[in-house]
Amino acid sequence: MTSIADILLPAHVNLQLVSKTFSDALRETLARLAGDPRIGDSEAFAQAVMERNAPAIVCHGHGIVIAHGRTNAVKSLIMAAGRSQSGLRSVDGASVRLIFVAGIPRTMDSEYLRIVGTLARLCRDPALFQSLLTVAEPMKFIEILTAQESKLS
């Protein structure tokens, strides 16, 4: 079983997005994956993610977006995360503070669905969501996600 810690690396977590628009923040988050050897075709991967217009997942006033691309432009599951301190308006108008970008090879649907389900459940726990908004280090951000993932397994 692939864990979040296997696919989300500290270098791929941006806890201080500077972009003012959602599409720019999505590109800024995607940029964290530049040069990762798990990506075979960066342009095709970015295009697959940007084309989806991923809707926000909002629960208890907390918004996340899990933008993803199912494409053979990636060789294995890959993920990046970005955090906006001020919040951004997603494509569907919701206020979003966390953006997750995932690349999924077409053959790995079940692992992807399990990981996305874990991320989506973050909205259900306001304390957990708040900890992701205030954590100062990328590795701690990943540790929080991993702890939640192990509780759900």
Beta strands, then each sheet from edge to edge (+ up, - down):
strand 1: 8-14
strand 2: 56-59
strand 3: 62-70
strand 4: 78-89
strand 5: 95-104
sheet 1: 1+ 4+ 5- 3- 2+
end
